[in-house]
Amino acid sequence: RATGASLTASRAPSARAYHGYLRLARDVRDWLIAQGMRPRDLIDVHDFIWETMRPAAQRAMKERARGRGRPAEPVAEASAA
């Protein structure tokens, strides 16, 4: 949602879906870089997306946005400096 991307998951692979996911990953990579992080490659971006989209992470982010709970600790660093 934050990137404005609209993707629908499908079990059948397609070039169109692949290009959509690739565009999304590149948008997230660019956002991470703008936030001061340095993903080494799109695998780092994949892991960032995977970790932040987990239900537990989503709940923690919602609680933090509401001002409750402590700030979430980073699960993994996007770059090995």
Beta strands, then each sheet from edge to edge (+ up, - down):
end
